[in-house]
């Protein structure tokens, strides 16, 4: 689907150890990428169901990109989602 992957340096099998080590922000960053990808998959699902038009999908993707860009100083791990051609 062309979606970005997970942040470097962590995968699901390591979350418990990260928690024990107090690396809560890194876990949150990891989970936020799941949230963004899930939203983007849902948008495409709605497109395929005929509940969204291409224009609506592209507008939602643009809104997401703008939202992330506005928070780039606190959420740099999400900047990978702010690329040209984010839509299907």
VOZA-727787 format. One record per residue: residue number from 1; residue in one letter; x, y, z of N, C-alpha, C in turn. Coordinates in nm, 3 decimals. Example, Ala and Ser with C-alpha at 12.3 -4.5 7.8 and 13.67 -1.06 7.14 Angstrom:
<site fivo="1" romar="a" n_c1="1.319" n_c2="-0.569" n_c3="0.780" ca_c1="1.230" ca_c2="-0.450" ca_c3="0.780" c_c1="1.320" c_c2="-0.330" c_c3="0.780"/>
<site fivo="2" romar="s" n_c1="1.285" n_c2="-0.225" n_c3="0.708" ca_c1="1.367" ca_c2="-0.106" ca_c3="0.714" c_c1="1.290" c_c2="0.003" c_c3="0.787"/>
//
This chain:
<site fivo="1" romar="x" n_c1="0.081" n_c2="-0.120" n_c3="0.000" ca_c1="0.000" ca_c2="0.000" ca_c3="0.000" c_c1="0.085" c_c2="0.125" c_c3="0.000"/>
<site fivo="2" romar="x" n_c1="0.215" n_c2="0.108" n_c3="0.008" ca_c1="0.303" ca_c2="0.224" ca_c3="0.004" c_c1="0.309" c_c2="0.304" c_c3="0.133"/>
<site fivo="3" romar="x" n_c1="0.272" n_c2="0.241" n_c3="0.244" ca_c1="0.275" ca_c2="0.311" ca_c3="0.372" c_c1="0.412" c_c2="0.298" c_c3="0.437"/>
<site fivo="4" romar="x" n_c1="0.457" n_c2="0.403" n_c3="0.505" ca_c1="0.586" ca_c2="0.394" ca_c3="0.574" c_c1="0.583" c_c2="0.285" c_c3="0.682"/>
<site fivo="5" romar="x" n_c1="0.699" n_c2="0.236" n_c3="0.712" ca_c1="0.710" ca_c2="0.132" ca_c3="0.814" c_c1="0.722" c_c2="0.190" c_c3="0.954"/>
<site fivo="6" romar="x" n_c1="0.769" n_c2="0.108" n_c3="1.042" ca_c1="0.784" ca_c2="0.144" ca_c3="1.182" c_c1="0.913" c_c2="0.223" c_c3="1.203"/>
<site fivo="7" romar="x" n_c1="0.922" n_c2="0.295" n_c3="1.315" ca_c1="1.046" ca_c2="0.367" ca_c3="1.346" c_c1="1.163" c_c2="0.270" c_c3="1.360"/>
<site fivo="8" romar="x" n_c1="1.279" n_c2="0.314" n_c3="1.323" ca_c1="1.398" ca_c2="0.232" ca_c3="1.337" c_c1="1.428" c_c2="0.207" c_c3="1.484"/>
<site fivo="9" romar="x" n_c1="1.479" n_c2="0.088" n_c3="1.513" ca_c1="1.528" ca_c2="0.060" ca_c3="1.647" c_c1="1.429" c_c2="-0.002" c_c3="1.742"/>
<site fivo="10" romar="x" n_c1="1.304" n_c2="-0.025" n_c3="1.701" ca_c1="1.207" ca_c2="-0.089" ca_c3="1.790" c_c1="1.109" c_c2="-0.170" c_c3="1.706"/>
<site fivo="11" romar="x" n_c1="1.072" n_c2="-0.285" n_c3="1.760" ca_c1="0.961" ca_c2="-0.360" ca_c3="1.702" c_c1="0.876" c_c2="-0.413" c_c3="1.817"/>
<site fivo="12" romar="x" n_c1="0.762" n_c2="-0.466" n_c3="1.783" ca_c1="0.665" ca_c2="-0.507" ca_c3="1.885" c_c1="0.720" c_c2="-0.601" c_c3="1.989"/>
<site fivo="13" romar="x" n_c1="0.814" n_c2="-0.685" n_c3="1.951" ca_c1="0.870" ca_c2="-0.781" ca_c3="2.047" c_c1="0.954" c_c2="-0.713" c_c3="2.155"/>
<site fivo="14" romar="x" n_c1="0.989" n_c2="-0.588" n_c3="2.134" ca_c1="1.075" ca_c2="-0.517" ca_c3="2.228" c_c1="1.001" c_c2="-0.420" c_c3="2.320"/>
<site fivo="15" romar="x" n_c1="0.870" n_c2="-0.405" n_c3="2.300" ca_c1="0.795" ca_c2="-0.305" ca_c3="2.375" c_c1="0.800" c_c2="-0.331" c_c3="2.525"/>
<site fivo="16" romar="x" n_c1="0.786" n_c2="-0.456" n_c3="2.567" ca_c1="0.789" ca_c2="-0.486" ca_c3="2.711" c_c1="0.922" c_c2="-0.444" c_c3="2.773"/>
<site fivo="17" romar="x" n_c1="1.032" n_c2="-0.472" n_c3="2.703" ca_c1="1.163" ca_c2="-0.433" ca_c3="2.755" c_c1="1.177" c_c2="-0.281" c_c3="2.758"/>
<site fivo="18" romar="x" n_c1="1.129" n_c2="-0.214" n_c3="2.655" ca_c1="1.132" ca_c2="-0.068" ca_c3="2.654" c_c1="1.055" c_c2="-0.013" c_c3="2.774"/>
<site fivo="19" romar="x" n_c1="0.943" n_c2="-0.075" n_c3="2.806" ca_c1="0.863" ca_c2="-0.031" ca_c3="2.921" c_c1="0.942" c_c2="-0.052" c_c3="3.050"/>
<site fivo="20" romar="x" n_c1="1.001" n_c2="-0.169" n_c3="3.064" ca_c1="1.083" ca_c2="-0.195" ca_c3="3.185" c_c1="1.197" c_c2="-0.096" c_c3="3.197"/>
<site fivo="21" romar="x" n_c1="1.250" n_c2="-0.053" n_c3="3.084" ca_c1="1.362" ca_c2="0.042" ca_c3="3.083" c_c1="1.316" c_c2="0.187" c_c3="3.096"/>
<site fivo="22" romar="x" n_c1="1.186" n_c2="0.209" n_c3="3.103" ca_c1="1.134" ca_c2="0.345" ca_c3="3.117" c_c1="1.135" c_c2="0.426" c_c3="2.988"/>
<site fivo="23" romar="x" n_c1="1.140" n_c2="0.360" n_c3="2.876" ca_c1="1.148" ca_c2="0.428" ca_c3="2.746" c_c1="1.007" c_c2="0.449" c_c3="2.690"/>
<site fivo="24" romar="x" n_c1="0.925" n_c2="0.515" n_c3="2.769" ca_c1="0.783" ca_c2="0.531" ca_c3="2.739" c_c1="0.761" c_c2="0.617" c_c3="2.614"/>
<site fivo="25" romar="x" n_c1="0.836" n_c2="0.723" n_c3="2.599" ca_c1="0.818" ca_c2="0.809" ca_c3="2.481" c_c1="0.846" c_c2="0.733" c_c3="2.353"/>
<site fivo="26" romar="x" n_c1="0.945" n_c2="0.646" n_c3="2.355" ca_c1="0.975" ca_c2="0.568" ca_c3="2.235" c_c1="0.861" c_c2="0.471" c_c3="2.203"/>
<site fivo="27" romar="x" n_c1="0.798" n_c2="0.417" n_c3="2.306" ca_c1="0.681" ca_c2="0.331" ca_c3="2.284" c_c1="0.567" c_c2="0.413" c_c3="2.226"/>
<site fivo="28" romar="x" n_c1="0.545" n_c2="0.531" n_c3="2.281" ca_c1="0.438" ca_c2="0.618" ca_c3="2.230" c_c1="0.462" c_c2="0.653" c_c3="2.084"/>
<site fivo="29" romar="x" n_c1="0.586" n_c2="0.686" n_c3="2.049" ca_c1="0.618" ca_c2="0.717" ca_c3="1.909" c_c1="0.590" c_c2="0.598" c_c3="1.819"/>
<site fivo="30" romar="x" n_c1="0.628" n_c2="0.480" n_c3="1.865" ca_c1="0.605" ca_c2="0.356" ca_c3="1.791" c_c1="0.455" c_c2="0.336" c_c3="1.768"/>
<site fivo="31" romar="x" n_c1="0.376" n_c2="0.355" n_c3="1.872" ca_c1="0.231" ca_c2="0.336" ca_c3="1.863" c_c1="0.165" c_c2="0.441" c_c3="1.774"/>
<site fivo="32" romar="x" n_c1="0.217" n_c2="0.564" n_c3="1.777" ca_c1="0.160" ca_c2="0.669" ca_c3="1.693" c_c1="0.171" c_c2="0.635" c_c3="1.545"/>
<site fivo="33" romar="x" n_c1="0.278" n_c2="0.568" n_c3="1.506" ca_c1="0.290" ca_c2="0.530" ca_c3="1.366" c_c1="0.181" c_c2="0.429" c_c3="1.330"/>
<site fivo="34" romar="x" n_c1="0.146" n_c2="0.340" n_c3="1.424" ca_c1="0.036" ca_c2="0.246" ca_c3="1.400" c_c1="-0.095" c_c2="0.321" c_c3="1.382"/>
<site fivo="35" romar="x" n_c1="-0.118" n_c2="0.421" n_c3="1.463" ca_c1="-0.242" ca_c2="0.498" ca_c3="1.455" c_c1="-0.252" c_c2="0.567" c_c3="1.319"/>
<site fivo="36" romar="x" n_c1="-0.144" n_c2="0.629" n_c3="1.275" ca_c1="-0.147" ca_c2="0.698" ca_c3="1.146" c_c1="-0.169" c_c2="0.599" c_c3="1.032"/>
<site fivo="37" romar="x" n_c1="-0.099" n_c2="0.486" n_c3="1.035" ca_c1="-0.118" ca_c2="0.387" ca_c3="0.929" c_c1="-0.259" c_c2="0.328" c_c3="0.931"/>
<site fivo="38" romar="x" n_c1="-0.314" n_c2="0.303" n_c3="1.050" ca_c1="-0.450" ca_c2="0.251" ca_c3="1.060" c_c1="-0.550" c_c2="0.349" c_c3="1.002"/>
<site fivo="39" romar="x" n_c1="-0.533" n_c2="0.477" n_c3="1.031" ca_c1="-0.621" ca_c2="0.580" ca_c3="0.975" c_c1="-0.613" c_c2="0.581" c_c3="0.823"/>
<site fivo="40" romar="x" n_c1="-0.491" n_c2="0.574" n_c3="0.772" ca_c1="-0.474" ca_c2="0.579" ca_c3="0.627" c_c1="-0.532" c_c2="0.455" c_c3="0.559"/>
<site fivo="41" romar="x" n_c1="-0.519" n_c2="0.339" n_c3="0.623" ca_c1="-0.581" ca_c2="0.217" ca_c3="0.570" c_c1="-0.733" c_c2="0.232" c_c3="0.571"/>
<site fivo="42" romar="x" n_c1="-0.788" n_c2="0.286" n_c3="0.680" ca_c1="-0.932" ca_c2="0.308" ca_c3="0.689" c_c1="-0.980" c_c2="0.402" c_c3="0.578"/>
<site fivo="43" romar="x" n_c1="-0.905" n_c2="0.508" n_c3="0.550" ca_c1="-0.942" ca_c2="0.598" ca_c3="0.441" c_c1="-0.953" c_c2="0.523" c_c3="0.309"/>
<site fivo="44" romar="x" n_c1="-0.857" n_c2="0.438" n_c3="0.282" ca_c1="-0.859" ca_c2="0.361" ca_c3="0.157" c_c1="-0.975" c_c2="0.262" c_c3="0.156"/>
<site fivo="45" romar="x" n_c1="-1.002" n_c2="0.201" n_c3="0.269" ca_c1="-1.116" ca_c2="0.110" ca_c3="0.281" c_c1="-1.245" c_c2="0.184" c_c3="0.247"/>
<site fivo="46" romar="x" n_c1="-1.260" n_c2="0.303" n_c3="0.302" ca_c1="-1.380" ca_c2="0.382" ca_c3="0.275" c_c1="-1.387" c_c2="0.422" c_c3="0.127"/>
<site fivo="47" romar="x" n_c1="-1.273" n_c2="0.448" n_c3="0.066" ca_c1="-1.269" ca_c2="0.477" ca_c3="-0.078" c_c1="-1.319" c_c2="0.354" c_c3="-0.156"/>
<site fivo="48" romar="x" n_c1="-1.266" n_c2="0.239" n_c3="-0.123" ca_c1="-1.305" ca_c2="0.117" ca_c3="-0.195" c_c1="-1.451" c_c2="0.081" c_c3="-0.173"/>
<site fivo="49" romar="x" n_c1="-1.506" n_c2="0.117" n_c3="-0.059" ca_c1="-1.648" ca_c2="0.093" ca_c3="-0.029" c_c1="-1.738" c_c2="0.194" c_c3="-0.100"/>
<site fivo="50" romar="x" n_c1="-1.678" n_c2="0.299" n_c3="-0.156" ca_c1="-1.756" ca_c2="0.402" ca_c3="-0.222" c_c1="-1.808" c_c2="0.509" c_c3="-0.127"/>
<site fivo="51" romar="x" n_c1="-1.757" n_c2="0.511" n_c3="-0.006" ca_c1="-1.799" ca_c2="0.609" ca_c3="0.094" c_c1="-1.717" c_c2="0.737" c_c3="0.088"/>
<site fivo="52" romar="x" n_c1="-1.603" n_c2="0.732" n_c3="0.020" ca_c1="-1.518" ca_c2="0.849" ca_c3="-0.003" c_c1="-1.487" c_c2="0.858" c_c3="-0.151"/>
<site fivo="53" romar="x" n_c1="-1.477" n_c2="0.979" n_c3="-0.200" ca_c1="-1.429" ca_c2="1.000" ca_c3="-0.336" c_c1="-1.277" c_c2="1.015" c_c3="-0.332"/>
<site fivo="54" romar="x" n_c1="-1.215" n_c2="1.010" n_c3="-0.447" ca_c1="-1.071" ca_c2="1.034" ca_c3="-0.453" c_c1="-1.039" c_c2="1.172" c_c3="-0.397"/>
<site fivo="55" romar="x" n_c1="-1.120" n_c2="1.270" n_c3="-0.432" ca_c1="-1.097" ca_c2="1.406" ca_c3="-0.382" c_c1="-1.106" c_c2="1.411" c_c3="-0.229"/>
<site fivo="56" romar="x" n_c1="-1.201" n_c2="1.340" n_c3="-0.172" ca_c1="-1.215" ca_c2="1.337" ca_c3="-0.026" c_c1="-1.098" c_c2="1.265" c_c3="0.039"/>
<site fivo="57" romar="x" n_c1="-1.053" n_c2="1.156" n_c3="-0.023" ca_c1="-0.936" ca_c2="1.085" ca_c3="0.027" c_c1="-0.814" c_c2="1.176" c_c3="0.025"/>
<site fivo="58" romar="x" n_c1="-0.793" n_c2="1.242" n_c3="-0.087" ca_c1="-0.678" ca_c2="1.332" ca_c3="-0.100" c_c1="-0.687" c_c2="1.448" c_c3="0.000"/>
<site fivo="59" romar="x" n_c1="-0.806" n_c2="1.500" n_c3="0.023" ca_c1="-0.823" ca_c2="1.608" ca_c3="0.121" c_c1="-0.791" c_c2="1.558" c_c3="0.262"/>
<site fivo="60" romar="x" n_c1="-0.835" n_c2="1.437" n_c3="0.294" ca_c1="-0.806" ca_c2="1.380" ca_c3="0.426" c_c1="-0.656" c_c2="1.357" c_c3="0.443"/>
<site fivo="61" romar="x" n_c1="-0.593" n_c2="1.307" n_c3="0.338" ca_c1="-0.447" ca_c2="1.286" ca_c3="0.343" c_c1="-0.375" c_c2="1.419" c_c3="0.360"/>
<site fivo="62" romar="x" n_c1="-0.420" n_c2="1.522" n_c3="0.290" ca_c1="-0.359" ca_c2="1.654" ca_c3="0.301" c_c1="-0.378" c_c2="1.710" c_c3="0.442"/>
<site fivo="63" romar="x" n_c1="-0.498" n_c2="1.692" n_c3="0.497" ca_c1="-0.523" ca_c2="1.737" ca_c3="0.635" c_c1="-0.432" c_c2="1.666" c_c3="0.733"/>
<site fivo="64" romar="x" n_c1="-0.414" n_c2="1.536" n_c3="0.715" ca_c1="-0.324" ca_c2="1.460" ca_c3="0.802" c_c1="-0.182" c_c2="1.512" c_c3="0.790"/>
<site fivo="65" romar="x" n_c1="-0.138" n_c2="1.533" n_c3="0.667" ca_c1="-0.002" ca_c2="1.584" ca_c3="0.644" c_c1="0.017" c_c2="1.720" c_c3="0.710"/>
<site fivo="66" romar="x" n_c1="-0.080" n_c2="1.808" n_c3="0.695" ca_c1="-0.072" ca_c2="1.941" ca_c3="0.756" c_c1="-0.070" c_c2="1.932" c_c3="0.908"/>
<site fivo="67" romar="x" n_c1="-0.151" n_c2="1.844" n_c3="0.963" ca_c1="-0.155" ca_c2="1.823" ca_c3="1.108" c_c1="-0.018" c_c2="1.780" c_c3="1.161"/>
<site fivo="68" romar="x" n_c1="0.041" n_c2="1.684" n_c3="1.091" ca_c1="0.173" ca_c2="1.634" ca_c3="1.132" c_c1="0.280" c_c2="1.742" c_c3="1.115"/>
<site fivo="69" romar="x" n_c1="0.279" n_c2="1.812" n_c3="1.003" ca_c1="0.378" ca_c2="1.917" ca_c3="0.979" c_c1="0.371" c_c2="2.025" c_c3="1.087"/>
<site fivo="70" romar="x" n_c1="0.249" n_c2="2.058" n_c3="1.130" ca_c1="0.232" ca_c2="2.161" ca_c3="1.234" c_c1="0.291" c_c2="2.116" c_c3="1.367"/>
<site fivo="71" romar="x" n_c1="0.313" n_c2="1.988" n_c3="1.383" ca_c1="0.368" ca_c2="1.934" ca_c3="1.508" c_c1="0.505" c_c2="1.871" c_c3="1.487"/>
<site fivo="72" romar="x" n_c1="0.570" n_c2="1.907" n_c3="1.379" ca_c1="0.698" ca_c2="1.843" ca_c3="1.344" c_c1="0.805" c_c2="1.861" c_c3="1.450"/>
<site fivo="73" romar="x" n_c1="0.797" n_c2="1.968" n_c3="1.527" ca_c1="0.899" ca_c2="1.989" ca_c3="1.630" c_c1="0.883" c_c2="1.892" c_c3="1.746"/>
<site fivo="74" romar="x" n_c1="0.763" n_c2="1.840" n_c3="1.769" ca_c1="0.742" ca_c2="1.746" ca_c3="1.879" c_c1="0.718" c_c2="1.603" c_c3="1.831"/>
<site fivo="75" romar="x" n_c1="0.696" n_c2="1.586" n_c3="1.701" ca_c1="0.667" ca_c2="1.453" ca_c3="1.648" c_c1="0.748" c_c2="1.426" c_c3="1.520"/>
<site fivo="76" romar="x" n_c1="0.878" n_c2="1.438" n_c3="1.527" ca_c1="0.957" ca_c2="1.418" ca_c3="1.406" c_c1="0.947" c_c2="1.276" c_c3="1.350"/>
<site fivo="77" romar="x" n_c1="0.913" n_c2="1.180" n_c3="1.434" ca_c1="0.900" ca_c2="1.041" ca_c3="1.389" c_c1="0.783" c_c2="1.022" c_c3="1.291"/>
<site fivo="78" romar="x" n_c1="0.693" n_c2="1.120" n_c3="1.285" ca_c1="0.579" ca_c2="1.111" ca_c3="1.193" c_c1="0.602" c_c2="1.183" c_c3="1.062"/>
<site fivo="79" romar="x" n_c1="0.712" n_c2="1.253" n_c3="1.048" ca_c1="0.736" ca_c2="1.331" ca_c3="0.927" c_c1="0.745" c_c2="1.244" c_c3="0.801"/>
<site fivo="80" romar="x" n_c1="0.773" n_c2="1.117" n_c3="0.816" ca_c1="0.778" ca_c2="1.027" ca_c3="0.701" c_c1="0.642" c_c2="1.020" c_c3="0.631"/>
<site fivo="81" romar="x" n_c1="0.535" n_c2="1.060" n_c3="0.700" ca_c1="0.401" ca_c2="1.059" ca_c3="0.642" c_c1="0.371" c_c2="1.186" c_c3="0.564"/>
<site fivo="82" romar="x" n_c1="0.462" n_c2="1.280" n_c3="0.561" ca_c1="0.440" ca_c2="1.408" ca_c3="0.493" c_c1="0.517" c_c2="1.411" c_c3="0.363"/>
<site fivo="83" romar="x" n_c1="0.482" n_c2="1.320" n_c3="0.275" ca_c1="0.549" ca_c2="1.313" ca_c3="0.146" c_c1="0.448" c_c2="1.343" c_c3="0.036"/>
<site fivo="84" romar="x" n_c1="0.498" n_c2="1.387" n_c3="-0.076" ca_c1="0.412" ca_c2="1.413" ca_c3="-0.190" c_c1="0.352" c_c2="1.282" c_c3="-0.238"/>
<site fivo="85" romar="x" n_c1="0.227" n_c2="1.287" n_c3="-0.275" ca_c1="0.162" ca_c2="1.166" ca_c3="-0.329" c_c1="0.123" c_c2="1.067" c_c3="-0.222"/>
<site fivo="86" romar="x" n_c1="0.073" n_c2="1.116" n_c3="-0.110" ca_c1="0.034" ca_c2="1.027" ca_c3="-0.001" c_c1="-0.088" c_c2="0.942" c_c3="-0.034"/>
<site fivo="87" romar="x" n_c1="-0.172" n_c2="0.982" n_c3="-0.125" ca_c1="-0.297" ca_c2="0.909" ca_c3="-0.149" c_c1="-0.278" c_c2="0.785" c_c3="-0.233"/>
<site fivo="88" romar="x" n_c1="-0.388" n_c2="0.714" n_c3="-0.246" ca_c1="-0.387" ca_c2="0.587" ca_c3="-0.322" c_c1="-0.344" c_c2="0.616" c_c3="-0.462"/>
//
